[in-house]
Amino acid sequence: MIEIRNLSKTYDAKHIQHEALCDINLTIDDGDIFGIIGVSGAGKSTLVRCINLLERPTTGRVLIDGDDVTDFKGRQLLELRSRIGMIFQDFSLFAQRTVLENVRFPLAVRHQDKQESYKRAQELLELVGLADKARNYPSQLSGGQQQRVAIARALANSPHIILCDEATSALDSLTTESILELLRDINQRFGVTIVVITHSMDVVRSICNKVAVIDDSRIVEQGTTEEVFARPKAAITERLLKTAGDHD
């Protein structure tokens, strides 16, 4: 379970304060595929980066499985991040490493047994349907294939949680659907909690069982996806739904 309590994040830029997040309260249950949706600049990426402490909250707390992790540093922080996989919009693969080495990287960092780590990486490539691409380099793959490699890498340490920061926004609609299907399968097969940051209502509709809408640094609405889509309360939610409808 992820619990975010009264979380705010303020940046200082040339003595001008910018409030990226304001008094965020969220509970994400084990096994959820939880969407956090908003327009560009709303604060959603900052929020997801606060969960694994890539960004430190200015105030408020982050609890993972009941443990307050907000002030974790050093070894505690490394252990926390090994339990939380992350998938980025730009894939963030190492261009000079093979696909297999990219997937193995988190295990190598933790000095896992070499033979075992290669075996694990190969198994994960099979899981994402890329076993035959192990010796290829990222530049030899399509965008969708690169994102599958990134998903395999995120699974390397058998995480409890996967954070997806606009993981499909660089992909075409057919590739997006195949990636969402893969994430859905991983959620059902392994019980991994998945947090999906997106600006797309279609992505939320396709994969998420719960959703929170963020606007101007605040959560303005949250609930089951079905409830929020059927009875939107916030103006931004209605606008996002209308935009999604216009694209149908």
ABEGO torsion letter per residue (X at the ends): XBBBBGBBBBBBBGGBBBBABBGBBBBBBBGBBBBBBBBBGAGAAAAAAAAAGABBBABEBBBBGGBBAAABBEAAAAAAAAABBBBBAAGGBBAABBAAAAAAAAAAAAGBBAAAAAAAAAAAAAAAGAAAAAABBAAABBAAAAAAAAAAAAAAAGBABBBBBGAAAABBAAAAAAAAAAAAAAAAAAGBBBBBBBABAAAAAAABABBBBBBGGBBABBEBAAAAAABBABAAAAAAAAAAAAAX
